[in-house]
Amino acid sequence: MATAHVFIVNSQTFKVHLEYMFAGTGVRDEYIDFNSQSNSTLNHKTENNLVGMIADINRIRIGDHIIFYLQQSGQNKIFEGKFYGIFEVISSSFLDNYGGEQYLTSELGKSLTFRIQIKPYEVYQEGVTEWEALDEIKNITSPNQMLWSLIYRKLKGNRGNTMITSYEFERLRQLLRNKNNKNILDSSAFSFDIETQKIISSSLFREYKGRKEEINLFPRLIGKFNANRQFESHLQAYILQNAEYYLGKYIEWIGNEVSCGVGMQRIDILISKKKGINRECLPIELKSTEAYLGITNQIQRYVDWLHQYYLPNCPSDLSPILISRRIDMKESECFSSLINEFNFFNKFNNIKLKYIEFFVENDELKLEEYEY
């Protein structure tokens, strides 16, 4: 199983993505000065926004699926947003920093800093309209069958790269198959015809020749850690990039900033893993600070939402995780109260909250489970 990701495009960028077989996100003309560096001159809000985009691209793995969402544009007579696909990821995420050497900036009409390369998987000419995907309910028998990841993205105006659940991908894939009478476009090169609003075969194969700088947030994370500054977004991006190392093998689906309601609740990281013949769902709450009393209230929201909207479509054992900064004073009354809170949460939900502390040792970020 692979994670599917939806990239937001316009008619100009979509054509370039198809012809050069890549996907990406970016923001204005910001130069990333903190890659492989411990310091940054960027405003902290700007930096955190960029690190959020890095987290989004870091969740993507080779073999994952890509769907493009073409935005509505009255000027180009695209009167409804449409979903097109399907493509497969063939590279790890990489950085092509803003500046004179950034590849295809003029063709795109914008800066796309964080990128991955793709290849055809099942490419369909016709796109599925937003109404058909999100609003049509004639085959929906329960609210949990709706494409909530995309509905939440629409409501909240989330970033340009959104993961969808395995169930949502299969539903969207079937909509594409039905719309195209199950006819797959057989070609090795593609483009986009804005007049017909269809993906078309192209006789011209364009090789991607842009820069591919490795994304490395670790020096910046350590710099913030040593300065005792907040770095939750950096921690998320780094763990996502190294999820298999920190969270084990057999990961089959990864999500981050997973919306679980129309409010502001988001699961920092959500992972689905194979566990023998069973499946395990791991909602992860990240804190760059020490854990504090009341922290399970947020995790409870995640658990309740997962029971109602995720687990019915993907039956799994629920195993929530809290990852936070190591608490040295474990003999304190406050820590004892925290453990009591964990035990109450476990008893109430009939599950075990795994408590993991992180620390830095020998210039390495280490995670260690605390047994209680």
Legacy VTK file of the C-alpha trace (Angstrom):
# vtk DataFile Version 3.0
C-alpha trace
ASCII
DATASET POLYDATA
POINTS 372 float
0.000 0.000 0.000
1.179 3.540 -0.739
0.132 7.020 0.327
-1.627 9.192 -2.250
-1.000 12.937 -2.413
-2.953 15.686 -4.155
-0.996 18.632 -5.603
-2.796 21.881 -6.397
-2.003 23.276 -9.867
-3.253 25.828 -12.380
-3.482 25.412 -16.144
0.018 26.835 -16.667
1.825 24.801 -14.021
-0.130 21.614 -14.792
1.142 21.569 -18.369
4.752 21.906 -17.173
4.300 19.213 -14.518
3.015 16.793 -17.143
5.661 17.553 -19.736
8.599 17.341 -17.325
7.110 14.718 -14.996
7.490 16.339 -11.597
5.361 17.863 -8.851
6.205 20.557 -6.359
5.207 23.322 -3.988
6.651 26.674 -3.015
5.844 30.170 -1.862
6.538 33.480 -3.572
10.245 34.270 -3.859
11.538 32.983 -0.529
15.089 31.636 -0.486
15.656 28.750 1.935
18.717 29.855 3.908
18.431 27.225 6.648
18.923 24.018 4.659
21.956 22.241 6.172
22.476 25.367 8.301
21.936 26.013 12.009
20.840 29.643 11.591
18.347 31.596 9.497
17.669 35.258 8.780
14.022 34.583 7.947
11.139 35.739 10.104
10.048 32.840 12.333
6.549 32.736 10.806
7.997 32.597 7.301
10.451 29.898 8.331
7.760 27.793 10.001
5.557 28.079 6.911
8.424 26.864 4.723
9.275 24.068 7.153
5.611 23.036 7.007
5.975 22.663 3.246
9.134 20.637 3.795
7.205 18.378 6.169
4.546 17.905 3.488
7.091 16.930 0.832
9.071 14.785 3.319
6.057 12.538 3.891
6.208 11.408 0.255
7.913 8.101 -0.519
9.075 6.494 -3.746
6.164 4.438 -5.054
3.491 6.770 -3.676
0.674 8.027 -5.901
0.158 11.579 -7.152
-3.106 13.202 -8.226
-3.301 16.771 -9.507
-6.134 19.125 -8.654
-6.605 21.751 -11.367
-7.976 24.950 -9.883
-11.012 26.719 -11.254
-10.230 29.625 -13.599
-12.925 31.645 -15.344
-10.273 33.339 -17.471
-9.262 29.965 -18.922
-12.855 28.679 -19.028
-12.136 26.120 -16.329
-15.417 26.583 -14.516
-14.959 23.692 -12.088
-11.913 22.412 -10.271
-10.907 18.941 -11.469
-8.823 15.990 -10.274
-6.441 14.345 -12.753
-4.143 11.360 -12.484
-2.690 8.988 -11.645
1.103 9.204 -11.365
3.769 7.435 -9.318
6.651 8.972 -7.364
10.117 7.909 -8.546
12.393 10.117 -6.418
12.866 11.242 -2.858
11.963 14.853 -2.142
14.551 17.470 -3.049
15.145 21.217 -2.950
15.528 23.531 -5.939
16.046 26.848 -4.207
14.613 30.117 -5.431
16.954 32.168 -7.600
18.290 32.512 -11.100
19.154 28.823 -11.374
15.786 27.455 -10.285
14.581 25.088 -12.988
11.509 26.013 -15.088
10.537 29.067 -13.019
9.610 31.154 -16.062
7.660 28.297 -17.647
5.759 27.724 -14.400
5.193 31.404 -13.754
6.033 30.853 -10.089
8.625 29.419 -7.731
8.276 25.760 -6.761
11.030 25.035 -4.275
10.197 21.565 -2.945
9.874 18.872 -5.602
9.579 15.189 -6.460
9.821 13.388 -9.799
7.020 11.201 -11.106
6.129 8.738 -13.845
2.819 7.519 -15.318
0.878 5.036 -13.201
-2.685 5.061 -14.567
-3.148 8.224 -16.587
-6.689 9.195 -17.579
-7.515 11.949 -20.056
-10.632 13.325 -18.394
-10.580 14.867 -14.951
-13.180 14.308 -12.247
-14.877 17.522 -11.177
-14.764 18.719 -7.610
-18.536 18.374 -7.435
-18.390 14.741 -8.583
-15.670 13.922 -6.053
-16.774 15.905 -3.016
-20.463 16.775 -3.346
-22.108 13.903 -5.235
-23.477 11.504 -2.602
-25.649 9.088 -4.587
-23.314 6.184 -3.770
-22.515 7.365 -0.240
-24.213 5.358 2.503
-22.381 6.837 5.499
-20.645 10.166 6.246
-17.321 8.395 6.824
-17.275 7.444 3.123
-16.916 11.054 1.991
-13.512 12.443 0.979
-12.985 14.342 4.207
-9.273 15.023 3.652
-10.125 17.079 0.575
-13.234 18.646 2.097
-11.196 19.847 5.086
-8.490 21.147 2.750
-11.116 23.139 0.868
-12.622 24.567 4.051
-9.302 25.523 5.611
-7.342 26.548 2.533
-4.533 24.168 3.407
-1.195 23.838 1.646
-0.723 22.855 -1.973
0.205 19.247 -1.190
-2.363 17.207 0.732
-2.309 13.476 1.469
-5.510 11.456 1.233
-6.307 8.171 2.943
-6.082 4.832 1.172
-9.873 4.602 1.062
-10.161 8.110 -0.388
-7.579 7.294 -3.043
-9.432 4.155 -4.124
-12.691 6.089 -4.351
-11.074 8.876 -6.387
-9.349 6.318 -8.611
-12.669 4.602 -9.305
-14.276 7.937 -10.163
-11.477 8.569 -12.672
-11.890 5.082 -14.142
-15.634 5.502 -14.516
-15.317 8.977 -16.024
-12.927 7.619 -18.664
-14.746 4.333 -19.315
-11.713 2.613 -17.782
-9.540 3.727 -20.713
-5.953 4.456 -19.667
-3.930 6.872 -21.796
-1.042 4.794 -23.151
1.908 7.118 -23.672
5.401 7.866 -22.388
5.038 11.649 -22.723
2.141 13.907 -21.772
0.849 17.446 -21.933
-2.362 19.325 -21.159
-4.820 20.688 -23.715
-6.468 23.696 -22.113
-9.163 23.878 -24.810
-10.490 20.370 -24.166
-9.242 20.310 -20.549
-7.778 16.868 -21.126
-4.424 15.227 -20.544
-3.035 14.369 -23.977
-0.204 12.284 -25.390
2.823 14.229 -26.540
5.354 13.352 -29.222
8.026 15.326 -27.368
9.681 13.762 -24.326
11.206 16.377 -22.010
13.888 15.211 -19.590
13.933 16.815 -16.145
17.348 18.468 -15.691
16.901 20.609 -12.586
19.012 20.728 -9.429
18.293 18.167 -6.715
19.639 19.410 -3.399
19.112 17.097 -0.445
16.795 18.485 2.224
18.569 18.521 5.593
16.866 20.221 8.539
18.913 18.556 11.256
21.461 21.376 11.819
18.631 23.904 12.125
16.693 21.637 14.489
19.757 21.187 16.716
20.413 24.920 16.666
16.904 25.604 17.928
17.125 22.772 20.474
20.364 24.128 21.942
18.928 27.656 22.054
15.846 26.293 23.860
13.545 27.676 21.157
10.376 26.158 19.717
10.955 23.778 16.799
7.836 21.618 16.589
7.454 22.085 12.823
11.128 21.186 12.320
10.703 18.107 14.512
7.723 16.986 12.448
9.558 17.466 9.150
12.640 15.623 10.399
10.733 12.661 11.832
8.666 12.372 8.644
11.845 12.260 6.578
13.228 9.528 8.852
9.998 7.788 9.852
11.230 4.281 9.111
14.290 4.834 11.320
12.383 6.253 14.276
9.036 4.475 14.011
9.956 1.128 12.504
9.439 -0.762 9.276
6.247 -1.877 7.548
4.838 1.648 7.275
2.217 1.606 4.524
0.662 5.069 4.859
1.926 8.396 6.239
0.009 11.608 6.858
0.861 14.870 8.593
-1.278 17.751 9.809
-4.246 15.424 9.349
-7.403 17.473 9.829
-9.874 15.803 12.157
-12.738 18.267 12.202
-13.810 21.586 10.751
-12.037 23.381 13.599
-8.280 23.656 14.004
-7.649 20.116 15.270
-4.899 18.379 13.327
-3.016 15.176 14.054
0.694 16.000 13.775
1.581 12.645 12.205
-0.690 9.711 11.387
0.814 6.389 10.352
-0.641 3.062 9.281
1.612 0.030 9.772
1.342 -3.654 9.090
1.524 -5.654 12.304
1.673 -9.300 11.325
-1.677 -10.081 9.742
-3.195 -6.997 11.371
-2.922 -3.267 10.814
-1.973 -0.620 13.378
-3.037 3.038 13.314
-0.607 5.414 15.054
-1.811 8.978 15.720
1.244 10.894 16.934
1.199 14.086 18.975
4.502 15.981 18.802
5.734 18.515 21.319
9.102 20.258 21.236
8.517 21.030 24.921
8.126 18.649 27.836
4.759 16.911 28.159
2.327 18.762 30.411
-0.879 18.095 32.314
-3.950 18.143 30.085
-2.107 16.990 26.985
-4.319 13.923 26.601
-7.357 16.151 25.970
-6.078 16.820 22.455
-5.173 13.182 21.880
-8.686 12.211 22.974
-10.093 14.348 20.145
-7.903 12.450 17.691
-9.015 9.085 19.037
-12.700 10.016 18.866
-12.393 11.274 15.283
-10.436 8.230 14.130
-13.078 5.903 15.552
-15.797 7.710 13.602
-14.149 8.586 10.288
-10.946 6.599 9.725
-11.219 3.174 11.335
-14.566 2.229 9.692
-12.802 2.404 6.300
-9.478 0.995 7.491
-9.978 -1.380 10.446
-6.877 -1.175 12.641
-5.591 -1.454 16.178
-5.386 2.076 17.570
-2.047 2.904 19.231
-1.646 6.624 20.030
1.831 8.022 20.649
3.071 11.134 22.430
6.577 12.325 21.516
7.944 15.176 23.625
11.137 16.526 25.145
12.721 14.401 27.867
11.724 15.209 31.425
14.704 14.856 33.739
12.868 15.281 37.061
10.822 12.107 37.053
10.575 12.044 40.839
8.533 15.247 40.825
4.875 15.428 41.787
4.099 16.977 38.401
5.521 13.981 36.534
3.608 11.607 38.788
0.400 13.487 37.966
1.226 13.247 34.263
1.569 9.469 34.484
-1.736 9.307 36.356
-3.309 11.239 33.493
-1.890 8.741 30.988
-3.299 5.842 33.000
-6.744 7.462 33.164
-6.670 7.998 29.386
-5.701 4.361 28.851
-8.457 3.032 31.088
-11.098 5.288 29.547
-10.220 4.239 25.985
-9.079 0.674 26.661
-5.848 1.372 24.777
-2.246 2.175 25.736
-0.765 5.606 25.062
2.895 5.148 24.181
5.023 7.885 25.750
8.293 8.605 23.920
10.852 11.205 24.962
13.400 12.752 22.623
16.832 14.084 23.459
20.060 14.937 21.665
23.150 12.830 22.262
26.387 12.820 20.265
24.818 15.153 17.683
21.974 12.723 17.080
18.275 13.056 17.807
17.252 10.028 19.840
13.811 8.739 20.792
13.312 6.569 23.854
10.071 5.050 25.106
9.309 5.542 28.781
7.572 2.531 30.277
5.018 3.409 32.934
LINES 1 373
372 0 1 2 3 4 5 6 7 8 9 10 11 12 13 14 15 16 17 18 19 20 21 22 23 24 25 26 27 28 29 30 31 32 33 34 35 36 37 38 39 40 41 42 43 44 45 46 47 48 49 50 51 52 53 54 55 56 57 58 59 60 61 62 63 64 65 66 67 68 69 70 71 72 73 74 75 76 77 78 79 80 81 82 83 84 85 86 87 88 89 90 91 92 93 94 95 96 97 98 99 100 101 102 103 104 105 106 107 108 109 110 111 112 113 114 115 116 117 118 119 120 121 122 123 124 125 126 127 128 129 130 131 132 133 134 135 136 137 138 139 140 141 142 143 144 145 146 147 148 149 150 151 152 153 154 155 156 157 158 159 160 161 162 163 164 165 166 167 168 169 170 171 172 173 174 175 176 177 178 179 180 181 182 183 184 185 186 187 188 189 190 191 192 193 194 195 196 197 198 199 200 201 202 203 204 205 206 207 208 209 210 211 212 213 214 215 216 217 218 219 220 221 222 223 224 225 226 227 228 229 230 231 232 233 234 235 236 237 238 239 240 241 242 243 244 245 246 247 248 249 250 251 252 253 254 255 256 257 258 259 260 261 262 263 264 265 266 267 268 269 270 271 272 273 274 275 276 277 278 279 280 281 282 283 284 285 286 287 288 289 290 291 292 293 294 295 296 297 298 299 300 301 302 303 304 305 306 307 308 309 310 311 312 313 314 315 316 317 318 319 320 321 322 323 324 325 326 327 328 329 330 331 332 333 334 335 336 337 338 339 340 341 342 343 344 345 346 347 348 349 350 351 352 353 354 355 356 357 358 359 360 361 362 363 364 365 366 367 368 369 370 371
